[in-house]
Amino acid sequence: MANSSTDARGKAHEAAGKAQEAAGKAVEAGQSAVGAATGAVVDKARELVGDAQQAGQQAANRAGQLVDTATDRVGQGMQTLGQTVRDSGPHGGVLSSATDTVASGLEQGGRYIQQEGLSGMADDLTTLIKNNPIPALLVGVGIGFLLARITRS
């Protein structure tokens, strides 16, 4: 009887070892499946981020093109207005001189806007403020005061 009890224990121990081995293999397979799924999710997320970055870059480029087109049109409009003022104004006397000055200012401003664009104007403004900080501060305070008066009414 001791023999059959020992044999039964041995078989039970062997069965437990096989069950433990099978469980280990199942865990490894599950981990492998989870790892593959995680890798696929990460790859998809990277792809989506790349697509979003590309779409954002395209939108920024398009917005830049629209701004450039708009500033070019404003410049052309100012030049046209300058020419209209010059053609419509008086052609002699003191008023003619004033009309020519206004027309020249409009035309020069239009050319400047067309040549420099928005980024060039921002660079020029930054340089102007750096070179003249006190007057720039006073102009800012004055504009703020005027805006406050206008919005309070």
C-alpha atoms as one frame of an Amber mdcrd trajectory, in Angstrom:
protein
   0.000   0.000   0.000   2.874   2.316   0.640   3.927   1.773  -2.905   0.602
   2.823  -4.347   0.531   5.889  -2.126   4.032   6.826  -3.250   3.102   6.227
  -6.902  -0.001   8.382  -6.509   2.029  11.152  -4.921   4.596  10.962  -7.687
   1.915  11.097 -10.344   0.201  13.974  -8.575   3.513  15.800  -8.283   4.214
  15.149 -11.960   0.740  16.382 -12.929   1.205  19.505 -10.809   4.546  20.189
 -12.542   2.931  19.795 -15.968   0.068  22.090 -14.928   2.556  24.673 -13.649
   4.512  24.443 -16.919   1.306  24.851 -18.949   0.310  27.840 -16.826   3.744
  29.418 -17.355   3.413  28.957 -21.116  -0.065  30.503 -21.039   1.244  33.511
 -19.097   4.116  33.927 -21.579   1.680  33.735 -24.496  -0.573  36.311 -22.826
   2.369  38.621 -22.175   3.482  38.232 -25.775  -0.020  39.053 -27.012  -0.235
  42.076 -24.699   3.205  43.237 -25.848   2.211  42.933 -29.496  -1.064  44.766
 -28.876   0.741  47.505 -26.941   3.273  47.859 -29.740   0.473  48.174 -32.278
  -1.264  50.830 -30.169   1.978  52.786 -29.771   2.654  52.585 -33.507  -0.868
  53.792 -34.288  -0.519  56.649 -31.784   2.765  57.709 -33.384   1.137  57.608
 -36.795  -1.768  59.745 -35.582   0.603  62.262 -33.974   2.585  62.465 -37.203
  -0.609  63.029 -39.190  -1.724  65.745 -36.769   1.657  67.476 -36.994   1.535
  67.378 -40.767  -2.018  68.764 -40.813  -0.999  71.537 -38.408   2.006  72.430
 -40.560  -0.183  72.555 -43.667  -2.699  74.793 -41.897   0.074  77.119 -40.729
   1.523  77.304 -44.238  -1.909  78.075 -45.683  -2.525  80.770 -43.069   0.864
  82.300 -43.886  -0.009  82.354 -47.571  -3.349  84.014 -46.836  -1.655  86.675
 -44.683   0.920  87.340 -47.405  -1.840  87.667 -50.000  -3.839  89.997 -47.744
  -0.867  92.285 -47.021  -0.025  92.380 -50.718  -3.605  93.426 -51.526  -3.563
  96.104 -48.815  -0.323  97.462 -50.268  -1.785  97.519 -53.764  -4.934  99.203
 -52.462  -2.898 101.915 -50.739  -0.919 102.566 -53.899  -4.100 102.744 -55.948
  -5.679 105.100 -53.412  -2.569 107.297 -53.539  -2.791 107.497 -57.313  -6.531
 108.262 -57.099  -5.901 111.056 -54.576  -3.207 112.495 -56.817  -5.427 112.342
 -59.922  -8.547 113.682 -58.167  -6.883 116.505 -56.246  -6.285 120.048 -57.398
  -3.412 120.596 -59.834  -2.118 123.905 -58.638  -1.554 125.909 -55.489  -1.129
 124.975 -51.864  -3.766 122.210 -51.930  -1.949 120.526 -54.814   1.195 120.305
 -52.692  -0.746 118.824 -49.771  -2.514 116.360 -52.083   0.804 115.265 -53.569
   2.264 114.746 -50.080  -0.689 112.594 -48.994  -0.630 110.629 -52.265   3.125
 110.041 -52.003   2.741 108.864 -48.409   0.025 106.389 -49.398   2.057 105.075
 -52.321   5.234 104.695 -50.233   3.292 102.994 -47.459   1.744 100.606 -49.980
   5.139  99.724 -51.440   6.557  99.194 -47.948   3.715  96.836 -47.002   4.131
  94.867 -50.220   7.907  94.580 -49.893   8.197  93.845 -46.181   5.039  91.871
 -45.478   3.747  91.284 -41.966   6.918  89.678 -40.606   9.110  92.480 -41.957
   6.871  95.100 -40.373   6.996  93.233 -37.040  10.807  93.125 -37.222  10.958
  96.849 -37.995   8.590  97.633 -35.116  10.682  95.529 -32.730  13.828  97.360
 -33.801  12.107 100.727 -33.421  10.953  99.883 -29.888  14.408  98.611 -28.908
  16.045 101.789 -30.211  13.461 104.135 -28.618  12.040 102.463 -25.493  10.828
 105.581 -23.658   8.862 107.076 -26.576   7.465 103.597 -27.339   6.310 103.270
 -23.734   4.691 106.713 -23.826   2.911 105.887 -27.091   1.655 102.628 -25.547
   0.352 104.471 -22.472  -1.340 107.050 -24.710  -3.016 104.387 -26.827  -4.144
 102.585 -23.674  -5.603 105.808 -22.278  -7.499 106.488 -25.514  -8.847 102.953
 -25.656  -9.990 103.197 -22.046 -11.804 106.465 -22.764 -13.469 105.045 -25.854
 -14.632 101.845 -24.173 -15.860 103.611 -21.040 -18.389 105.719 -22.965
